[in-house]
Amino acid sequence: MEKFCSIWKHTFWNGVGDDLHYRIIEGGQKSTWLSSFKTSSQRRLLTVVLQGAAGVGKTTLAKKWMLDWAQDHLPETFHSAFYLSCKELGRQGACTFAELLAKKCPDAQEAGPQVLAQGQKILVVIDGFNELRVPSGSLIHDICGDWKEPKPVPVLLGSLLKRKLLPKATLLVTTRPEALGELRLLVDQPLFIEVEGFLEADRRGYFLRHFEQQDQALRAFRGMKGSPALFPMGAAPAVCWVVCTCLKGQLEKGEDPASTCRTPTSLFLRFLCGQCPPAAPGHGPAPRLPTALHALSLLAARGVWAQTSLFDGQDLGRLGVSESDLRPFLDGKVLQADADCEGCYAFLHLSVQQFLAALFYLLDGAGPGDAGGCAQDIGDVRALLSKEERLRNPSLTRVGHFLFGLANEERARELEATFGCRVSLDVRQELLRVTRAGDWPFSSRADTRELMRCLYESQEEALVREALAPVKELVLHLQSERDLVQASFCLRHSQALRSLSLQVEKGIFLENDGIFLENDRFWEPGMWAERSQQDHHSLCRWTELCSVLSSNENLTLLEVSQSYLSHSSVRILCEQITRVTCNLQKVVIKNVSPVHAYRDFCLALVGKKTLTHLILEGSIHCDSMLLLLLCEALKHRRCNLQYLRLGSCSDFTHQLNDFSLALKVNHSLQSLDLTASELGDEGVKLLCGSLRHPNCFLQWLSLENCHLTEVCCKELASTLIVNQRLTHLSLARNNLGDGGVRLLCEGLSYPECQLQTLVLSQCSITRRGCQHISDFLQGDSSLTHLDLSLNPIATGLWFLCEALKKPGCNLKCLGLCGCSLPSFCWQDLASALASNQRLEVLDLGQNSLGQSGITVLFEALKQRSSPLKRLRLRADESSAQTQKLLKEVRDSNPKLNIDCKAAQAASSFYCEFPFFTPQDNFPVIY
């Protein structure tokens, strides 16, 4: 125990234990668990898990608490605390549990019963659970309860965690987050504590202690804080030491430290070059230095791929080097003797190991398969960057970042000058091949964010430009200032970009630009000034990002959704939109705050002649000023808007007179979507007045879920007769009923009516309504697309079948999804399909056909003369009979696409019907 105390007191960062911060994240409260942890009479079995990133102080904190435990219990117990390092034990062969404990206490091997008797007074620290290299899930299957049975060390530790060994002991486990899933399978009701390491104030204090001059300390601290990628890494004391070491030397020479703090790659490159002794004047680097650097990078790479951070003399011997060869790196603390495992070495911090592992791929002759076969256990660049490998081994993600960072010509030359090695930039082409070969699918926002991080790390404009050359569409989820900085850098070099979607999380910008609250409290004056300065930096990066709107002539679509902006950030975005060089054609604004942002967007779009499509959804309730601005935009002589969607507009009726006037003046608008607006019957009557005006050019109108009833249907019917431009109308999710359908059908029956598409899904239509629809369909109607989904029409299908049989019926698409169709109606439908020569799409999803219904329908569809091209229905494709029928239909009618799977959704599923298809995120009329 005295040796253990000495080790802990002389850790590399002496005195930082009191500065480390932690918080309970699951299983208890800080005030109660700590006293229980130190009380020998505590009866509840306790397992505590310290989780956190590499180097934040989990081991230091565990050792500190172990000392507290030992000091409380040592006088009255046999031996109360055991420290088991997974990093060290992972190199050990099979042994008994008694032998395992004997390594820490020689008497424990013969005192098993005595130790068991004092189980509640025993603390076992299992440090570095993530260092155990075993197949996922294997620890829960191989369990041992015998102290004297030899087992592999991971099995013994798994048994200890499952409380088959020392069942009454208190367990303290440290691990990185990536191993939590495996650990949760082994422990019962653990207390999870996140070790946060240095908070901002601690980092600032560390800098002040490291530098002799306060102004230099604060300048260095500001340099690190100004780097969104580097500052979070400062939670680890080792990283703070690296930053202080590098910047102190630069500041003493009068150099600007800004470039060193720009990215983690630039920092660790400066650290690596600075820790090696400078060459004598007129002489190059030491002769053995290139060999030592190559060996060190190979050691790091092998460790990363093997997921280990501890190396012994044998590892060095396999590389053909000795401790003396690595002396420059040992003296510079790049590599260190491990405090817990005698004769072993570890890198200063995991980031240093990851950096050197990335360097391995650039050193000339260090590719996988080279170096005498030493690198056969190291994956190539494609494996390094693959999603599968990164999920299995999260450490590879940071290695990938560093690899992009080192693929920089200026940095390569610095390495060559310092170490006398040859650095090959051939890896740049491999990186480009990987990014272009689909290994980086832009299918998820996480993939896009990862690519932005890698490209930013390179700080190589030519590389970014080449990598993004084929990218035409980007979806960016900005969750932090770091994301903003990286995206703004990359977008400047993405000239092929045509579509940009942004989602900005809360906290990036200072909300309201004046009053900022956090956790329902006002910021203190000093904190406010600091937050304002941070907001200034964010706004500068935001300006750079938004400038792509006016600098990229190919960018024509912008979507901003689910975003928390500020007045200042909105003004910056709008200022770029108003520029003449901005060629935006389609703009989507959804669920954006602050609410007044919508007004600014409308004002910016007034007179924007390139704009053809506009969607505004979200916080536009009761904003009369917004609607007035929108009306002004529609009336502007340069308005070319063709598509307009206003979602959930509750105050629309108060501005209908202005809007109606705008529709009469505007000659460009062809599509209007007012879905979920509180129009009501009176509002529709006012709107119909504009639709009947000869200067109204609308072709497509959606009044879905606008609180309409039978009352407004007569007005709509007369409008359909007068307005011969209107070809598409959606009245879905309105309680029109059979009476409303009857009135509509009267208008549809007139030859002047040119309506082609009618959506009446979920409109309370029954059998009687189908009779009215059937009557007008038989009269040579212009209607080609009809959606009656989610209406209880039941036996009303018979009337529709009668219409389909008539040669005057022009229907091409019919939607009957979820219409409660009875089983005895399928023969009527089969008969109608056999005689109909126009129907191309039929949706029967969410209707119970039964095997007999399917058989009847499929027999009719075997006819080669059937025009049907797409059928959607509920059917069990696993049925042998269904499979046989499907094959027969597809053989005899190969042009027919039958979709069975899409129709197996729950009954609440709202039918999708192919009237409108998304293209460039906007509906397009067939």
N, C-alpha and C positions, 0 to 999 in steps of 0.2 A: 504494500500500500504506500509506503514512503517513496518507493521508486515511481509509482504511478503519480503521486502528488507532484514530484519533481518534474515529471514529463509535462504534466498539465500546466504548471507554473511557468515553464519555459517554452511555451508554444511560440510560433514565429511572430504572431501579432500579440506580444505581451501586453496584457491589460485590457484587451478588447472585450472580455467576457461580460463586463458590466454594461457595455454599450449595445449588446445584442438584444433585439426585440423579438417577441413572439406573441401569438394570440391564439386562444382556443377557437377552433373552427368547427368542432363536432364533439359532443360528449360531456360537456361540463362547463364550469365557470372557473376563471383563473384564481379567484380568491379562495374557493373551496378545495380544488384539487391539489394545490400546492401544499396545504397543511396536511391533507390526507397522505400525500406522497411521503411526507417526512415523519408520519406518526406510526410507531411500531404496532400500536394497538388497532390500527385500521383493519377491519375485518373483510372489506370488499376486495375481491381480486381486481388488480389494477394493471392494465396494459396501456402504456402511454406511447404514442407515436409522434416523433418529431419529424415533420416533413418540411422540405424547403429546397431551393436551388443549390447547386454546387457552391461550396465555399462560404455560405452565409453564416456558418457557426453552429451547425447542428451538433457536430462532435464536441466542440468547445463547450456548448451549453450542457450536453449530456455528461461530460466529465465534471463540470462544475457541480451539477446536481448529484453526481455520484460521490463527490467529495463531501457534500453536505450530508448525504445519507451515511457515509462511512463514519464521519465525525460524530453523528448522533448515535450510531449503533455499535461501533467497533468494540468498546469496552465490555459489552455484555454478550457478544455473539462470537461464534467460531470464526466466520469470515463473511461479512454481510454484503459485499459487493464484488461482482465479477464483470470484467470488461472483455467482450468478445468482438473482435474486429473482423467483419466479413471479408474485408479487403485482404487481411492477412490469412485468415482461415481458408479462404478460397484456394490457396496454394498447398493446402495440407491434404494428405491422403485420409483414408478411412481410419477411424479410431472409436473408442468408447466415449460415452459422455463424461465418465469419470476422468479419463485421460484429457479430455477437452478442458475441463475445469482445472485439472492439475497444472496446466500450463500457466495459469494465473495464481494458483495456490497449491503448492506441492502436496500439502496434507489432505487435500480434498478427495484424492483418489481412494484413500482408506477410510474416509469419514463420511461416506454417502448417507448412512442412516442419520447421523448427527445433523448433517446439512438439511436433510429432508424434514427433520423434526423442527428445525428453526425456519421453515420455509417462508413464513410470513415476514421474517426479518431479513430476507435476502432480496437484493436487487441485482438483476442481470441486465447489463447494457448490451444490446445487439446493435453494433454500429455499422452503418453502411449496408443495409439489407439489399439495396439495389446492386451491390457488387456480387451477389450470389448469381452464378451462371448456371441455371438449370432450366430445362424445358418448362414452358408455361403450364401451370396446373399440376406439375409432378409432385410438388411438396405435400399436397393434401392427400396423396394416395399412399405414400411410403412413410408410415408413422412407426416410431420406436418408443417403447416405454421402459426398456431395460438399460440400466446404467452401464452394464458390462458387455453389452452386445456391440461389436464393431459395426459402424455404419459410416457412410460418407457424411462429411460435415454438414452439407445442406440438409440432409435428412434429420440429423440431430437438432439443428436449429429450427427446422420446421416442427419437429416434435415438441420442442421447448415452447414455441409460439402457440401450438395447439394444446399446451398444458398437459402433455403426457409425461413430461419430465419437469421436476420442480413445480408441481401444479399450484402451489400456494405462493410462489414468488411474485414479486413485482417486476414487471418487464418494461424496459425503456428501449424503444427501437428508433433508430434514425434511418431515414430513407429520402431519396429524391422522389418527386411526384410521379415519375414514369413507372415506378414499381409499386404504387399504391394498390393497383388492381389485384396483383398477386398477393400482396400482404393482407388485404381484406378477407381473402379466402381462408386465412390461417388464424386470425385473431378474433376474439369474441368481445363485442362491445368495447372497443378501444376508445381512448381519449385522444383525439387528433389535435395536434398543436402545430401551427405553421410558424416556422422560424423565419422572421423577416430580415434578420441581419441588421445592417446599418440603415437607419432612417436618414432623411435628408440632414437633420440637425447633427446627427452623429458623423456623417461624412464631412460636413463643414468643420466640425471640431477636430476630426482626424487630420484634415489639411492644415489647420492652424497649428496643430502640434508638430506636424512634419516639417513645416517651413519655419525658418527663423524670422523672416519678414512677413508681417501680416498682409501687406498689399500683394505680395507674390502668392501667398496662400489663397487669398480671396480671388485673385485673377485666375489661378489654376482651377479653383473650385468652380468658378463661373464657366470656364472652358469645358469642364466635364458636364456641368448641368445643362449647358447649351446644346449638348448632343443627345437627342432623344433615344438613340440606340445605345449609347455608352452609359448614360446616367443610371438606368435601372441596374446595370451590372455592378455599380458601386455599392450595392447592398452587401457584396462580398468584400471583407477587409483586404483580401489579397489584391483585388482589382484596384481598390483605393491606393494601395501601396505602389502598384505598378504606375498608376496615373501620376502620383506624387513624384516618384522616382524619375519618370520621363520628363515631366514638365519642369521640375526643379532644375534639371540640367539645361533645358532650353532657355528658361527665364534668366538663369545666371549668365548665359551667353548672349542675352539680349534678343533671342529669337522669338518669333510669334508662335505660340503653341496651338493656334486654331486648327491647323491642318492635322495635327496629331490627334486631336479630339474628335475629328469629323466622323470617323467610323471605328469600330473595334479593330478592324484590320490595320488601320494606320497606327493605332495605339500599340498593338502587340508587335508590329514590325519595328517601330521605334524602340520598344523595350528590348527586343531580341538583338537589334543592331547595337544598342547602347550598352548592353551588358557584356559585350565581348571587348577585350582589350584592343585599343586602336593600334594600327600598324605603325611601326617606326617610320620616320620621314625617309622617303626614298625606297621603302620596302613594302611589299604587298602583305596580305594576311599571312598568318602562320601556316606552314605547309600542311599540317594535319587538320586545319580548321574545316575545309570543305568535306573531308571524310567524316569528321565528327558531326557536322551539321546534317549530313546525309543519314548517318546512323541514328541521330536523335530524331529526325523526322520519321524515319522508318519505325523506330521504337514507338513513337506517338501514334502513328497510323495503325500499327498492329494492335496497340492497346485500345484504340477507339473501336476498331472492328470486333475485337474480342470482348469489348465492354469491361475493360479492366484499367485501373490507374496505378497499379503497384507492379514494380519490376525488380528483379534480383540480379545478382552477378551472372547467372546463367543466361538471362535475357541479353545482357550486354555482350557476353561471350559469343552468342550466336550471331551477333552483328559484327564481330571481329574488332571490337573496341574494348578498352578497359576504362576504369574510373579515371585514370590519368588523362586519357584522350578527351574525356568529357569535362576536364577540370575547368575550362573557361565557362561552361554553362552551369557547373556546380557553384563556382565562385560567384557567378552572376545571379544565383538563385532561380535560374530557369528550371533546373532540375535540383531536387533536394533529397537528402537522406530522410527516410520516413521515420517519424518519431515513435511509432508503435511497433514497427517490424524491423528488427536489426538486420543490416545487410541489404536492405531494400531501398528503392528510390521511387519518388513520385514527382510529378511536375508541380510547379508552384500553385497552379490552379487548373481546373479542367479546361478553361478557355485557352490557356497556354498550350495544353496538349492538343486541343482541337486545331489551333492555329498551325502548329508544327505538323499535324497530320495532313492538313491542306497543303502545306509547303512540300510535302513528299511528292505530290502529283506534278510539281513544277520543276523539281531538281532534275537536271539532265541525267538520263539513264536510270531514273528511279521509278519508272512505270511498273505496274503490276507484271510480274513475271521476270523482272530484271533482278539485279543485285544477287545473282547466284541462287535464285529461287527463293530468297528470303521473303518475297512479297506475295507468295501464292495465296496467302490467307487474307489478302487485302483486295476489296472489290474495285472495279474500274470506275471511271467517272459516271458512266450511265447508272451503275448500281448505286453509287454514292448519292445520286440525285433522285433516285426512284422513290416513289411514294411508299411502296411496300417496305423497302429497307429502312426508310426513315421512321415508319410506324414501329417496326421491330426494334430499331436502335435510334432513339431520339437524338443522341449525340451527333449523329451524322448530319442533322439539319444545320447545326452551327458550323461543322466542317465545310459544308457546301457554301455557306455564306463566306467563309474565309477564302475558299477556293476562288470564288468570283472576285473577292477583294484583291487577291494576289495576281489575278490575270490582268494586271495593269503594268504597262511597259515601264513607267517611271519607278514603280516599286520593285520590279524585276531588276532593273539596273542598280538600285540601291543594295539589294541583296548580293548581287555579283561583286560590287565594289567592296562591300564589308567582309564577305566570307571567301572571296575568290572562287566561288562556285559558278557553274553554268546553269542558268535558269532558262527553261524552254517555255515559250508561250504558245506551243502547239495546242495546249489544253483549251485555249480560247475557241478554236474551231470545234472542239468536242463539246464545249459548253453550248455553243450556238446550235450544234446538231441536236443536242438533247432538248433544248427549248423549242426547237422547230419540229421535232419528230413526234409531237403529241404526248411526250412525257410530262409536259406541263399543260394538261387540258384546262381550259378556262371554264370548266363546268362548275366550279365552286369559287366562292369569294376567297376562301382560305388559300386555294392554289394561286390565285392572282396576287394576293398579298405576299405570298412566299416569293414569287417571281420578282415583285417590286423590291423586296428586301435584298435579294441576291444582286440584282442589277445596280441598286444604289450602292451596295458595298463595293462594287468595282470602281466607282468614281471614274469610269472610262466611258466618255460620251460615245465614242465610235462603237464600242461593244453594245451599249444600250440601244443605239440606233439600229444596229444590225439585228439584234435580238427582237426588237419590236417592229421591224419592217413589215412582217406579214400580218401583224395584229390589227384587225379592223374594228374590234368591239372589246370594251373593257367594262367590267363591273367592279367598282372599288368600294369596299366597306372600310371606312376610316374610323378606327376605334381609338386611336391615340395620336398624339402629335408626331410620334415616330412614323406612323402610317402616312400622315399628311406630308411630312418632309420627303419621304421616299417616293411617294406618288408624284409630287410636284417636280422632282428631279427627273423621273422617268418619262412623264408625259411630254416634257419639252422636246423629247427626242422621238416621239411617236407620231410621225407625220402621216402615216397611212390610216390613222384612227378615224373611224366614221361615226361610231356610237359610244357614248360615255354615260355610265350610270353611277351615281354617287349615293352613298348612305353615310351620313356623318353622325357619330354617336355623341351623346351628351358629355360635356366636359372639355371638349377640344377648344371651344370658344367661350368667352366670358358672356354669359347670358345677360340680356338686357343692357349690356354695356354701361351699367351704372350701379345697379343694386345686385349684388351676387350673394346668394345664400347657400350654405351647405349644411345639411342636417338641421334645417330650420333655424339657423343662426346667422347673424351678419358676420362678415369677415372683419377681423381686426385691421386697423389702418395699415400697419406694416405688411400684413398678409395681403391686403388689398393691393398695395403698390406692387408687391412681388407678383401677384396674380395678373395684374394689368400688364406688367412687363412680359410675362409669359404669353399673354394674349396677343401682345404686339408681335412677338415672334411667330405665333400661329397665323396671324393675319397676313404677315409677309409671305409665309409659305403658301397660304391660301390664294394670295394674289398671283403667285407664280403658277399654281395649279390652274386657276381660272383663265390665265392668259392664253391657255391652249385653245380656248373658244374663239379667240380673235386671230391667233397666229396659225392655226391649222385650217386651211381652206377646205379640207376633206371632211371635217367634223360637222355632221348635219343633224345628229340626234343627241339630246341631253335629257337625262332623267335624274331628278333629285327626289329621293323618297325616304321616308322614315328618318328624317334628319333634324338635328337640333342645331340651328344656326344662331346667329346674333344679328342685330341691326347692321353692324359694320360688315360682317361677312356677306350678308345679303346684298348690301350696296356694292361691294366689290364684284360679286357675281353678276349683278345687273349691269354694272358699268361695262363689263366685257361683252355682255349680250348686245348692248346698244351700239357697239362699234360697227363701223361699216364693213370691216373685214370679217366680222362674224357671220358665218353662212348657215346658221342653224335653221333647219326646216321643221323639225319636230321637237317639242318641248313637253316634258311630263313633270308635273310638280304634285307629289303625293305626300300627305301627312308630314308637313314641314312646319316647324315652329321657328320664330314667333309667328303668331297668327297674321300679323300685318305684313309678313313677307310676301303673301300672295298679291297684295296691292303693289308692292315694288316690282314684282315680276310682271304684272299686267302693264304697269307704267313703262317698263323697259321694252315691252313687246309692241307697244302702240307704234304703228307705222313701220314695223319690221317686215319689209316686203318679201324676205326669203321664207318667212314662217308660213307653213301650210297646215300643221297639225298641232293642237294644243290640248293638253289634259290637265285639269285642275281638280284635285280631290283632297279631302281632309278638312282642315280647319277653315272652312269658308262659310260656316254657319252665321247667319245674321250679319253679314258684312255687306251693307248696302253700297259702301264706297267701292269695294272690289267690283261689284256688278256694274256700277256706273263706269268705272275705268274700262271694264271689258266691253261695254257698249260703245265707248269712244273708240276702242281699238277696232271693233267691227265696222264702225262708220268711217274710219280713216280711209282716205282715197288710195293709200298704198297697201291696204289690207288685202292679202292674198290667202287668208285662212280658209282651208277647205274642210277641216275636221275639228270639231270642238266638243269636248266632254267636260261637263260640270257635275261632279259627284257629290251627292248628299248636300244639296243647297237648300237650307231650311227657310231662308228669307226671300226666296225667288219671286213669290207672288207680288211682293211690294214693288218690285222693279220690272214687272212684266211689260208695262207700257213702254218703258225705255228700251227693253230688250226687243219688243215687237217692232218698234220703230227701227232699231238697228238691223233687224232681219230684212226689213223692206228696203233699206238703203244698201246693204251689203249684197254684192253680186258674186262673191267667190265661195261662200259657205255652202257645202254640199251635204255635210253630215253633222248632225247635232245629237248628242247623247246627254240626256238629263236624268239618268238613272238615279233613283233614291232621292230625288228632289221632291219637296212637299208642294207640288203643284195643286193637286186636288182638281175636282171637276171644274171649278170656276177658273182656275189658272189655265186649264187646257182650252177652255172656251176663248180666253183672250189670245192664247197662242195660235189657235186655229184662224183667228182673224188675220194674222200675219201670214200664215201658210196659204191662205186663199188669195193673197195679194199677188198680182201678176209679176212683181219684181222679186218674189221669193224663189230662190234657186235650190232649196233643200231637196235632196234625193233620199236621204237616209235619216230616220228619226227614231230615237229610243226614248220611250216614256215608261220604262220598266220601274215597277215599285214606286209609283208616284201618287199613290192613294186615290186611284181613279175607280169610278163605279159606272153603273149603267147610265147614269145621268149625262155623262159627257159623250156617250157613244154616237148620239145623233149628230152632234157637232163634228165629230171625227169623220163620220160617214159622208157628210156633205163636203168636207174638206177633201176627201179622197176622190170625189167626183170632179171638183173644181181644179185641184192641183194635179196636173198630169205629169209633173216632174217627180213627184214623190213615188219612189218604187220600193222602199223598204221601211217597214214599221214594226216596232217591237212594243207590245203592251203587256209583257210578261209580269207576273206577280201583282196583278191588280184584280180586284174583286168585281169583274165585269158581269159574270153570270150568263145564263142563257139569254136573258133579255138584252144585255149589252151586245152579245154576239149577233142576235137577230137584227139589231139596228145597224151594226157594222156590215152585215151581209147585204143589207139593202143597198148600201153605198157601193159595195164591191160588185154588185150585180150589174151596175151601169157600165156600158161599153166605154165611157169616157175614163173610167178608173184604170190606171196603168200600174197598180201595185203588183209587185212580183214576189215580195217576201213579207210574210206576216207571222209574227211570233206571239202566240197566245198561251204559252206554258204557264201553268199554275194560275188560271183565271177563273176557277170554279165553274167549268163547263161540264155539262152532263150530256145524257143521251139526246135531249131535246135540242141542245146547242149544235150537236153534230148534224141533226136533220137540216138546220138552217145552212150550215156550211156546205153540206152535200148539194143542196139545191143550187147555190150559186156556182159551185165547182163544175156542175154539169152544163153550165151555160156559156161555154167558151170563154172562161175567165182568163185574165192575164196572169193570175197567181201561179207561181211555179214552186215556191218554197213555203211550207206550212208546218209550224211547230205547235202541237197540242199536248206536249209532255206534261206529266204531273197533274192532269185533269181526270176526274173520275168518270170517264165517258162510258166505260163498261160496254154494254150492248150497242152503244152508239156507233161502234165500229162498223156495224152492218150498213149504216147510211153512207159512211165513208167508202166502203167497198163498192157500193152501188155507183158512187161517183167515179171511182177509179175504172170501172168497167166501161164508162161512156167515152166515146172518141173525143168529145169536146173537153175533157179534163186534161189540163196542161201541167199538172203537178209533176215536178222532178224530184223533190225532196219532201218526205213526210216524217215528222217526229211524233212518235206515240210512246215515248219512254214513261214508264210508271203510270199507265192509264187504267189499271185494274181490269184488264181485258179478260173476259171469261174463256174457259177452255173450249167451249163449243163454237167459238167464233173463228177458229183458225181455218176451217174449211172454206168459209166465206172469203177470208183474206187470200187463201191459196187460189181460189177461183178468180179473184180480182187480179192477182199478179199474173195469172196465166193469160189473161186477155189484155192487160194494160201494156201499152207500147211506149210509155214516156217516163215512168218512175225509175229514177237512178239510185236514190238513197232512201233507205227505210230504217228507222230506229225503233226497235221493239224492246229495248233494254228495260230491266226491272219489271217485266211482265212474266208470269209463270206460264210457260208454254206446255210443259210436260212432254214426255217422250212422244205421245201421240200427236201433239201439235207440231213438234219439230219434224216428225216424219211427214206429215201432211204438207208443211211448207216446203221442205227440201225436195219432195217429189215434184212440186210445181216448178221449183227453180232449176230443175235439170234441163228445162227447155233451153236450147241454144238461142232462141229468139227473144228471151227475156232481156229487157234493157237494163235491169238492175245491176249496179256496179258495186254498191256497198250495202251490207246488211249487218245491223247490230242487234244482238239478242242475247238472252240468258240461256246458256246451255252448258251441260257438263261434258267437257271435251274428253274426260277420262273414260266415259262410257264407250264400250266397244261398239254399240249400235250407232251412237252419235258419230264416232270416228268413221265408221263405214259410210254413213250418209254424207258426211262432210267430203270424204274422198270422192264419192260418186258425183256430188254437185260440182266440185272443183274440176273434176275430169271433164264433165260435160259442159260446164260453163266457166272456163278458166278466167274470164275477165271479172268475175264476181269475187269481191273481197268480203269474207264473212268474219265478223269480229265477235267472238264469244266471250273472251276474257274481260273486255271493257264493260260488259253488261253485268258482271257479277258483283257490283258494288252494293253497299247497303241501300235500303230503300230511301234514306234521306239524301242520297247523292243527287245533286241537281244536274239534270241531263245536259250534256254537252251536245250540241247539234251543229253540223257543219254548214251553217248559213254564213258565218263569218270566220275567216281564218287569220291568225296573227301573222303579220309580215312587218318586220322592223318595229315590233311592239305596238302596231296599230291595226285595228280591224280593217279588212279590205272587203269591199262589196263584190260578191260574185256577179 
